[in-house]
Amino acid sequence: MKEIKVLVVDPVGLHARPATVAVNAASKFKCDVKVSFKERSVNMKSIMGVMSLGIPTQSEIIITCEGEDEDAAIAAIEDILRTQKVIE
């Protein structure tokens, strides 16, 4: 299992546009991908799940990947969120 803790720095938090890009990226991998915020964890391949967390700016989130392509998945998702300037 691979895990990263990141800080959401986008002034609007993890909003629909970057969340959709991250969900689309996560969906390309075979491994399980989860995002956790405030004791809740959801499937990062589900836009409704991710949006249900309501992640505001300056929040710490944990992204975990578990499965055969977990290394590639965690790297891709982190890169996409950094490119979108959502995390730091």
C-alpha positions in Angstrom: 0.0 0.0 0.0 1.2 3.5 -0.9 0.0 6.5 1.0 0.6 10.3 0.8 -0.5 13.1 3.0 -1.0 16.4 1.2 -2.3 19.9 2.0 -5.1 21.3 -0.2 -4.1 24.9 -1.0 -6.6 25.8 -3.7 -8.6 28.8 -2.3 -11.9 26.9 -3.1 -10.7 23.6 -1.8 -10.9 20.3 -3.8 -13.7 21.5 -6.1 -15.4 19.9 -9.0 -13.0 20.6 -11.9 -9.8 19.3 -10.4 -11.7 16.5 -8.6 -13.0 15.3 -11.9 -9.5 15.3 -13.4 -8.2 13.3 -10.4 -11.1 10.8 -10.5 -10.5 10.3 -14.3 -6.8 9.6 -13.6 -7.6 7.3 -10.7 -10.1 5.3 -12.8 -7.3 4.3 -15.3 -5.6 2.2 -12.7 -6.4 -1.3 -11.5 -5.6 -0.7 -7.8 -7.9 0.6 -5.2 -7.6 4.3 -4.7 -9.0 6.1 -1.7 -9.0 9.7 -0.4 -9.5 10.4 3.3 -10.5 13.6 5.1 -11.7 13.9 8.7 -12.0 10.2 9.5 -14.0 9.6 6.3 -12.6 7.6 3.4 -14.1 7.3 -0.1 -13.3 5.6 -3.4 -11.3 8.2 -5.4 -12.7 6.7 -8.6 -16.2 8.1 -7.7 -16.7 11.8 -8.3 -19.8 11.7 -6.0 -17.7 10.2 -3.2 -14.9 12.7 -3.5 -17.3 15.7 -3.7 -19.2 14.3 -0.7 -16.2 14.9 1.5 -16.5 18.7 1.0 -12.7 19.3 1.3 -12.0 23.0 2.0 -8.7 24.8 1.5 -5.9 24.3 4.1 -7.1 20.7 4.8 -4.8 17.7 5.0 -6.0 14.7 3.0 -4.6 11.2 2.7 -4.5 9.4 -0.7 -3.9 5.7 -0.6 -3.4 3.2 -3.4 -3.4 -0.5 -2.9 -2.9 -3.1 -5.7 -0.7 -4.1 -8.6 -0.1 -0.6 -10.1 -0.2 1.4 -6.9 3.2 3.1 -7.5 2.2 4.5 -10.8 -1.3 5.4 -9.6 -0.1 7.4 -6.5 2.5 9.2 -8.6 0.0 10.1 -11.4 -2.6 11.4 -9.0 -0.2 13.5 -7.0 1.3 15.0 -10.2 -2.2 15.8 -11.5 -3.3 17.5 -8.3 0.0 19.5 -8.2 -0.4 20.5 -11.8 -3.9 21.7 -11.1 -2.4 23.7 -8.1 -4.8 22.0 -5.7 -2.1 20.6 -3.4 1.3 21.7 -2.3 
